[in-house]
């Protein structure tokens, strides 16, 4: 068995994996060698952020399983992989706590107008300016998977009304007032003062938040995106912010990354931009390696894998999602 790694492991992580599969050859390819090493892999573990010739990999016929080190799978769920027999598993749910923290930071910063005060501080101005309130607002969460549920739990004590959509609109938490199927997105947009995006990027969600959907939001709303930048038509978001229809946005992801220097978003004082750091954590690589090792053990036993993805949808069913601690 040849296992190719492409996530920022340290020697002790490799040793942890090797202890589970002592007879396997483990190659720490990194981003520099991942494209060259993948055709010879039986298992790929990681997230290639450089171009990979997936057609060549699939046609080689050796790769049997991709264990992504990311929750999003747009880096590997290309048509060739989707149409193949390669099993794909994700890191869904693994980083929900830190994504929720990032979401709350973006949300509170937008509501309490932190960009305005940061700019004033740069001018050494100590002047009170208007702020907004979270209390009493309707929050719509688009995609109530692992990240969405953690965000909903964080919002629950804040005296807000929470509604959500999801591909699997069942198992509604008590603190979520309504959980609707994904095709009721327009209803959510029409009632939510704050829309939080946690949905996956796939063919049906690319560009789904466009001018028409943004126009459905009540005037003065906020958009928080901790999903993927390409689910939003960025030009339409800029237009909604520029017109004043939306009064704020918190973006951890953008349509093009890095965000081009010429983007108007940089100049908008009501926008908070962070460089796709929502899943960052001091424990990220440790937690990822724990999931990798558990799935390798399950693979060797022939048991179902955690986070096995429905490649047509681009994500795993909620009942199959790993949680830290293996529960």
C-alpha positions in Angstrom: 0.0 0.0 0.0 1.4 3.4 -1.0 0.0 6.4 0.8 0.7 9.9 -0.5 0.3 12.8 2.0 -0.3 16.4 1.2 -1.1 18.3 4.4 1.3 20.0 6.8 2.3 16.9 8.8 5.2 16.8 11.2 7.3 13.6 11.8 5.2 12.5 14.7 2.0 12.7 12.6 3.7 10.4 10.0 4.7 8.1 12.8 1.1 8.0 14.1 -0.1 7.0 10.6 2.7 4.5 10.1 1.7 2.8 13.4 -1.7 2.0 12.0 -0.4 0.7 8.6 3.2 -0.5 9.4 3.6 -2.2 6.1 2.6 0.8 4.0 4.9 3.1 2.1 4.1 6.7 3.2 5.2 9.6 1.0 5.0 13.1 2.4 4.7 14.8 -1.0 3.8 18.3 0.1 2.4 20.7 -2.5 5.7 20.6 -4.4 5.5 16.9 -5.4 1.8 16.0 -5.1 1.0 16.0 -8.8 4.0 13.8 -9.6 3.4 11.4 -6.7 -0.4 10.9 -7.0 -0.4 8.5 -10.0 1.5 6.0 -7.9 -0.7 6.3 -4.8 -3.2 3.7 -3.6 -4.5 6.3 -1.0 -4.2 10.1 -1.1 -4.5 12.0 2.1 -4.6 15.8 2.0 -5.6 18.8 0.0 -3.7 19.7 -3.2 -3.7 23.5 -3.6 -1.7 23.2 -6.8 -3.0 22.0 -10.2 -3.3 18.2 -10.3 -3.8 16.2 -13.5 -6.7 14.2 -12.2 -7.4 12.6 -15.6 -3.9 11.1 -15.6 -4.5 9.8 -12.0 -7.8 8.3 -12.7 -6.7 6.7 -16.0 -3.7 5.2 -14.1 -6.2 3.1 -12.2 -4.2 2.8 -9.0 -5.8 5.3 -6.7 -8.7 3.8 -4.7 -9.4 6.4 -2.0 -9.0 10.1 -1.4 -9.2 11.3 2.2 -9.4 15.1 2.0 -7.9 17.1 4.8 -10.5 19.8 4.1 -14.2 19.9 4.4 -14.7 21.4 1.0 -14.0 19.1 -1.9 -13.8 21.4 -4.9 -10.0 20.7 -5.0 -10.6 17.0 -5.9 -14.2 16.4 -6.9 -13.6 17.0 -10.6 -15.6 15.2 -13.2 -13.0 12.4 -13.7 -13.0 11.6 -10.0 -16.8 11.8 -9.7 -17.2 9.4 -12.6 -14.6 6.9 -11.2 -14.8 4.2 -8.6 -12.5 6.2 -6.3 -13.9 6.6 -2.8 -13.8 10.1 -1.4 -14.0 11.1 2.3 -13.9 14.6 3.7 -12.9 16.3 6.9 -16.5 17.6 7.3 -17.4 18.5 10.9 -13.8 18.4 12.1 -13.3 22.1 12.1 -16.8 23.2 13.1 -15.7 24.8 16.4 -13.2 27.1 14.9 -15.5 27.9 11.9 -18.2 28.9 14.4 -15.7 31.2 16.2 -14.7 32.8 12.9 -18.3 33.3 12.0 -19.1 35.0 15.3 -16.1 37.2 15.0 -17.2 38.4 11.5 -20.8 38.7 12.6 -20.1 40.7 15.8 -17.5 42.8 14.0 -20.1 43.7 11.3 -23.0 44.4 13.8 -20.9 46.5 16.1 -19.2 48.4 13.1 -15.7 47.5 14.0 -14.2 48.5 10.6 -15.5 52.0 11.2 -13.9 52.2 14.6 -10.6 50.6 13.3 -10.4 53.3 10.7 -11.2 56.0 13.3 -8.5 54.6 15.6 -6.0 55.0 12.7 -6.9 58.7 12.7 -6.8 58.8 16.5 -10.5 59.8 16.6 -12.3 58.9 19.8 -15.9 59.5 18.5 -19.1 57.6 19.2 -20.7 56.4 16.0 -23.9 54.3 15.5 -23.8 50.6 15.9 -26.4 47.8 15.4 -27.9 45.1 17.6 -27.9 41.3 17.1 -30.7 40.9 19.6 -34.1 40.4 18.0 -32.8 39.7 14.5 -33.7 36.7 12.3 -30.6 34.7 11.3 -30.7 32.4 8.3 -28.1 29.6 8.0 -27.8 28.2 4.5 -26.5 24.7 5.0 -27.1 23.2 8.4 -24.4 20.6 8.4 -21.6 20.3 11.0 -20.5 23.9 10.7 -24.0 25.3 10.4 -25.2 23.4 13.5 -22.2 24.6 15.6 -23.0 28.2 14.5 -26.6 27.8 15.4 -25.7 26.5 18.9 -23.4 29.5 19.4 -26.2 31.9 18.3 -28.9 30.2 20.4 -28.4 32.2 23.6 -28.3 35.5 21.8 -32.1 36.2 21.6 -32.3 35.7 17.9 -34.7 33.8 15.7 -32.8 31.1 13.7 -34.1 29.5 10.4 -32.1 27.3 8.1 -32.0 25.3 4.9 -30.3 22.0 4.2 -30.2 19.2 1.7 -31.3 16.9 4.6 -33.9 18.9 6.5 -34.3 16.5 9.4 -33.1 16.3 13.0 -33.9 19.9 13.7 -32.2 21.3 16.8 -34.7 22.8 19.3 -33.1 26.2 19.1 -33.7 26.4 15.3 -37.2 27.6 14.7 -37.5 26.2 11.1 -35.4 23.8 9.1 -36.4 23.9 5.4 -35.2 21.9 2.4 -32.6 23.5 0.2 -35.1 24.5 -2.4 -36.6 27.0 0.0 -33.5 29.3 -0.1 -35.6 32.1 -1.4 -37.9 31.9 1.6 -34.9 32.1 4.0 -33.4 35.0 2.1 -36.7 36.8 2.3 -37.0 36.7 6.1 -33.4 36.8 7.3 -31.7 40.0 8.5 -28.5 38.1 8.6 -27.6 35.3 6.2 -24.7 32.9 7.1 -23.4 30.7 4.3 -22.1 27.3 5.3 -23.1 25.3 2.2 -20.8 23.2 0.0 -19.6 24.4 -3.4 -20.9 22.2 -6.2 -22.6 22.6 -9.6 -25.9 23.5 -8.0 -24.6 26.0 -5.5 -22.0 27.9 -7.6 -23.2 31.5 -7.9 -26.5 30.7 -6.1 -26.3 33.9 -4.0 -26.8 36.4 -6.8 -28.5 39.7 -7.4 -32.0 38.1 -7.3 -31.4 36.3 -4.0 -29.7 39.3 -2.3 -32.6 41.5 -3.3 -34.9 39.3 -1.4 -33.2 40.1 1.9 -34.8 42.8 4.1 -33.1 46.2 3.6 -30.1 46.7 5.9 -29.2 43.1 6.2 -25.8 41.4 6.5 -24.1 38.5 4.7 -21.5 36.3 6.3 -19.7 33.8 4.1 -17.6 31.0 5.7 -18.4 28.5 2.9 -16.8 29.0 -0.5 -16.4 32.3 -2.2 -17.8 31.0 -5.5 -21.3 30.4 -4.0 -21.7 34.2 -4.2 -21.7 36.3 -7.3 -19.3 38.9 -6.0 -20.2 41.7 -8.4 -23.8 41.4 -7.2 -22.7 41.5 -3.6 -20.7 44.6 -4.3 -23.7 46.2 -5.9 -26.0 45.3 -2.9 -23.5 46.8 -0.5 -22.8 49.9 -2.6 -26.6 50.6 -2.9 -27.0 50.3 0.8 -29.5 47.4 0.5 -27.0 45.4 2.6 -25.2 47.3 5.3 -22.5 44.9 6.0 -20.6 41.7 5.0 -18.1 39.4 6.7 -16.1 37.3 4.2 -13.6 34.6 5.1 -13.8 33.4 1.5 -13.9 35.3 -1.8 -14.8 34.4 -5.4 -11.1 34.6 -6.4 -8.4 33.9 -3.8 -6.3 35.8 -3.0 -8.8 38.6 -3.4 -7.5 40.8 -6.3 -6.1 44.2 -5.2 -8.5 45.9 -7.6 -11.6 44.4 -5.9 -14.0 47.1 -4.7 -14.5 45.0 -1.5 -11.2 46.2 -0.2 -12.4 49.8 -0.2 -15.8 49.2 1.5 -15.8 50.2 5.1 -18.7 48.0 5.9 -16.9 44.8 4.8 -14.6 42.6 7.0 -12.3 40.4 5.0 -10.2 37.6 6.4 -8.0 35.3 4.2 -9.8 32.0 4.4 -8.7 31.2 8.0 -12.0 30.0 9.4 -10.8 26.4 9.9 -7.4 27.4 11.3 -6.6 25.9 14.7 -3.5 25.0 16.7 -4.9 21.4 16.7 -5.9 21.2 13.1 -3.2 18.8 11.9 -3.5 16.7 15.1 -7.3 16.4 14.7 -6.9 15.7 11.0 -4.4 12.9 11.7 -6.8 11.4 14.3 -9.5 11.2 11.6 -7.0 9.8 9.1 -6.0 7.0 11.5 -9.5 6.1 12.4 -10.5 5.9 8.8 -7.4 3.8 8.0 -8.3 1.4 10.7 -11.9 1.2 9.4 -10.5 0.7 5.8 -8.3 -2.2 7.0 -11.3 -3.8 8.7 -13.6 -3.3 5.8 -15.9 -1.1 7.9 -17.8 2.0 6.5 -15.6 5.1 6.4 -16.4 8.3 8.3 -17.4 11.2 6.0 -17.8 9.1 2.9 -19.0 11.6 0.3 -21.9 11.2 -2.1 -19.9 12.4 -5.1 -23.1 13.6 -6.8 -23.9 16.0 -4.0 -20.3 16.8 -2.9 -20.7 16.0 0.8 -21.5 13.2 3.2 -24.8 12.5 4.8 -25.0 14.1 8.3 -25.2 10.7 10.0 -21.9 9.7 8.5 -19.9 12.8 9.6 -17.0 12.3 12.1 -16.9 14.3 15.2 -13.7 15.0 17.2 -13.4 12.1 19.6 -14.9 9.7 17.1 -18.5 10.0 18.2 
